[in-house]
Amino acid sequence: MALTRRALIEQIGRVGGAGAAYAAMEMLGLAAATPAGAENFALPRAPKVSSVVVLGAGIAGLVAAYELQKASYRVTVLEAADRVGGRVWTIRGGDRIVQTGRPDQRATFGPGLYFEAGATRIPSTHRVMLGYARRFGVPMEVFVNTNGSARWDFGGKVRPERRMVADMRGRLGELLAKAIDRHALDSIASKDEIAAVRRFLADYADIGPDGLYRPTGSSGYSIEPGGYAQAPVPLQPLPLGELLSVASRAPTPFFFEEKPNMQPTMLQPVGGMDRLPRALFDQIKGAVRLSTPVTAIRRSGSGVRIEHRGGVTQADYCVCTLPAPLLSAVPNDFSPAKRAALASVTYLDAVKVAFEAPRFWETDDFIYGGLAWTDRLNENVVYPSDRFGAPKGVLVGAYAFGWTRAENPDAFAALSFADRFRVARESIEALHPGRSQLLGKGISVGWRQTPWSAGAGALWNDGSRGPRYAELLRPEGPIVFAGEHLSYLGQWQEGAALSAHEALKLVAAMARSKAA
Ligand SMILES: Cc1cc2nc3c(=O)[nH]c(=O)nc-3n(C[C@H](O)[C@H](O)[C@H](O)COP(=O)(O)OP(=O)(O)OC[C@H]3O[C@@H](n4cnc5c(N)ncnc54)[C@H](O)[C@@H]3O)c2cc1C
């Protein structure tokens, strides 16, 4: 009789446990995430009554609990914090912000205003998160990620983004045109190709027949096009040296929107990112125990025994979504290899600052959404994409994530709140002279200082992730693992959700082999 792939995996699972089943799934290509159509994920119905304890109620834990419950597993979720969402944290007026080792802060935003301390934007390629938004009727709106009118402040020079990007293209086009005109490329491309490139440079980079870059408007104007006699005068191009001095220090802003997962326009839930975890939470409310930190993870017979504040929870399976450094510190029965792998993962920090303010960036400067970039410690100023034209908005005055320098998040995190606010105010003053006085009280969140967080996300410098990543994916008997750190979409909600789906496939495989 021909052995089906499913039967084969079940047999391997029975003999070798879930780890062997996973290895077999990998070999058969079944363990690979399937992003196309991933929004339709559904777990097969539990073959018999089975209980699952989910550790953590961030996106990975909530997705896991929702899908398990839908497939008729009996689910308990243990969450240390007094809210769900984890690294999705929308702060509204009245909310208390606790940061370890720092004084508590209280947000005083007016009604309808909010600050995304964590996740902010979703690209249209993140089908799982957008799929859940659709499934639960969470409305989405545009998040403006790139705005040519937003300004860059590097080396003390403030320039609009469109000028920097267009002039860089123009100056590079000029170099290429010179190389072509001096026949430097004749030996590496055909005559026809070279001629086609030279023609393309005219439209692409405003390169004239003389090989010089002459801006025609993409970089902005010194005299704007107007009515009647007001003919436009394009800005003079910036020298290549100035552009390269920015690029050599911070290349990313020149092509930010083209980075994987970034887009010029992205999406955000109307009303705040936490509408997504809350929508998941609404489906499983009864199963979630908040303010219940896990204190030990033990195997018990063929199941698990989880010790936590207020008692012990036993279950057949466990989906563990705690960030690696936090999990590493929880007493457990894991293999030495797993413990070593967990202890080896480092997390990147991220620090934000936010102010409520009248929307001077819109009324004075016609900047509607988008990001300003700077070589100061605050790295980014993020303009709100919600409620254009409202009297007030929340201006993110700092988003230090290592965008321009890897050391910035740690250096910014080390500052007192007052110093962080000063850096952010000075940066906003440079971008919008005379306007920083309109900023309200600042609030700041650093992700290593946030309780129950290890930082913004796992840092995997090795593209292949290597053996310790493979070790982290391996179940410990009935315990499977999920979280953004176990995905190739790290530091994104999508990665957390996709990893949860993978972990659930393992639970389903184990439950099937147990029932067979
Ligand atoms: C500043 C910042 C910006 C970001 N921007 C974006 C963005 O724009 N778009 C996007 O999609 N993603 C973004 N992300 C990433 C995204 O927020 C995360 O990848 C995702 O939310 C991680 O989900 P998770 O479930 O893996 O982990 P977490 O959200 O960290 O969930 C883990 C949960 O475990 C709980 N926990 C910890 N210890 C214990 C314990 N001992 N017992 C019980 N519970 C415990 C925690 O409280 C937490 O709720 C950003 C993240 C940060 C920090």
Ligand as a Chemical Component Dictionary entry (heavy atoms), coordinates in Angstrom:
data_LIG
# 
_chem_comp.id                   LIG 
_chem_comp.type                 NON-POLYMER 
_chem_comp.pdbx_formal_charge   0 
_chem_comp.three_letter_code    LIG 
# 
loop_
_chem_comp_atom.comp_id 
_chem_comp_atom.atom_id 
_chem_comp_atom.alt_atom_id 
_chem_comp_atom.type_symbol 
_chem_comp_atom.charge 
_chem_comp_atom.model_Cartn_x 
_chem_comp_atom.model_Cartn_y 
_chem_comp_atom.model_Cartn_z 
_chem_comp_atom.pdbx_ordinal 
LIG C1  C1  C 0 9.396 49.574 18.488 1  
LIG C2  C2  C 0 8.832 48.453 17.671 2  
LIG C3  C3  C 0 8.330 48.701 16.410 3  
LIG C4  C4  C 0 7.759 47.678 15.662 4  
LIG N1  N1  N 0 7.197 47.973 14.460 5  
LIG C5  C5  C 0 6.481 47.030 13.825 6  
LIG C6  C6  C 0 5.670 47.377 12.713 7  
LIG O1  O1  O 0 5.619 48.539 12.309 8  
LIG N2  N2  N 0 4.923 46.397 12.136 9  
LIG C7  C7  C 0 4.925 45.107 12.598 10 
LIG O2  O2  O 0 4.205 44.264 12.051 11 
LIG N3  N3  N 0 5.704 44.750 13.650 12 
LIG C8  C8  C 0 6.452 45.681 14.274 13 
LIG N4  N4  N 0 7.167 45.366 15.388 14 
LIG C9  C9  C 0 7.355 43.955 15.736 15 
LIG C10 C10 C 0 6.155 43.295 16.380 16 
LIG O3  O3  O 0 5.595 44.147 17.335 17 
LIG C11 C11 C 0 6.634 41.998 17.019 18 
LIG O4  O4  O 0 7.417 41.244 16.107 19 
LIG C12 C12 C 0 5.493 41.099 17.467 20 
LIG O5  O5  O 0 4.484 41.846 18.084 21 
LIG C13 C13 C 0 6.064 40.059 18.409 22 
LIG O6  O6  O 0 5.040 39.195 18.833 23 
LIG P1  P1  P 0 5.422 37.921 19.720 24 
LIG O7  O7  O 0 4.158 37.258 20.071 25 
LIG O8  O8  O 0 6.478 37.124 19.041 26 
LIG O9  O9  O 0 6.154 38.504 21.018 27 
LIG P2  P2  P 0 5.606 39.498 22.143 28 
LIG O10 O10 O 0 4.707 40.497 21.555 29 
LIG O11 O11 O 0 6.813 39.979 22.865 30 
LIG O12 O12 O 0 4.760 38.546 23.078 31 
LIG C14 C14 C 0 5.338 37.807 24.118 32 
LIG C15 C15 C 0 4.374 37.865 25.307 33 
LIG O13 O13 O 0 4.906 37.071 26.363 34 
LIG C16 C16 C 0 4.644 37.730 27.592 35 
LIG N5  N5  N 0 5.580 37.225 28.584 36 
LIG C17 C17 C 0 6.896 37.483 28.727 37 
LIG N6  N6  N 0 7.398 36.800 29.769 38 
LIG C18 C18 C 0 6.377 36.090 30.300 39 
LIG C19 C19 C 0 6.265 35.167 31.379 40 
LIG N7  N7  N 0 7.299 34.829 32.158 41 
LIG N8  N8  N 0 5.050 34.617 31.629 42 
LIG C20 C20 C 0 3.973 34.913 30.853 43 
LIG N9  N9  N 0 4.023 35.772 29.828 44 
LIG C21 C21 C 0 5.212 36.350 29.538 45 
LIG C22 C22 C 0 4.830 39.196 27.247 46 
LIG O14 O14 O 0 4.198 40.032 28.183 47 
LIG C23 C23 C 0 4.203 39.279 25.856 48 
LIG O15 O15 O 0 2.842 39.610 25.910 49 
LIG C24 C24 C 0 7.741 46.361 16.173 50 
LIG C25 C25 C 0 8.242 46.099 17.438 51 
LIG C26 C26 C 0 8.776 47.129 18.188 52 
LIG C27 C27 C 0 9.267 46.837 19.578 53 
# 
loop_
_chem_comp_bond.comp_id 
_chem_comp_bond.atom_id_1 
_chem_comp_bond.atom_id_2 
_chem_comp_bond.value_order 
_chem_comp_bond.pdbx_ordinal 
LIG C1  C2  SING 1  
LIG C2  C3  SING 2  
LIG C2  C26 DOUB 3  
LIG C3  C4  DOUB 4  
LIG C4  N1  SING 5  
LIG C4  C24 SING 6  
LIG N1  C5  DOUB 7  
LIG C5  C6  SING 8  
LIG C5  C8  SING 9  
LIG C6  O1  DOUB 10 
LIG C6  N2  SING 11 
LIG N2  C7  SING 12 
LIG C7  O2  DOUB 13 
LIG C7  N3  SING 14 
LIG N3  C8  DOUB 15 
LIG C8  N4  SING 16 
LIG N4  C9  SING 17 
LIG N4  C24 SING 18 
LIG C9  C10 SING 19 
LIG C10 O3  SING 20 
LIG C10 C11 SING 21 
LIG C11 O4  SING 22 
LIG C11 C12 SING 23 
LIG C12 O5  SING 24 
LIG C12 C13 SING 25 
LIG C13 O6  SING 26 
LIG O6  P1  SING 27 
LIG P1  O7  DOUB 28 
LIG P1  O8  SING 29 
LIG P1  O9  SING 30 
LIG O9  P2  SING 31 
LIG P2  O10 DOUB 32 
LIG P2  O11 SING 33 
LIG P2  O12 SING 34 
LIG O12 C14 SING 35 
LIG C14 C15 SING 36 
LIG C15 O13 SING 37 
LIG C15 C23 SING 38 
LIG O13 C16 SING 39 
LIG C16 N5  SING 40 
LIG C16 C22 SING 41 
LIG N5  C17 SING 42 
LIG N5  C21 SING 43 
LIG C17 N6  DOUB 44 
LIG N6  C18 SING 45 
LIG C18 C19 SING 46 
LIG C18 C21 DOUB 47 
LIG C19 N7  SING 48 
LIG C19 N8  DOUB 49 
LIG N8  C20 SING 50 
LIG C20 N9  DOUB 51 
LIG N9  C21 SING 52 
LIG C22 O14 SING 53 
LIG C22 C23 SING 54 
LIG C23 O15 SING 55 
LIG C24 C25 DOUB 56 
LIG C25 C26 SING 57 
LIG C26 C27 SING 58 
# 
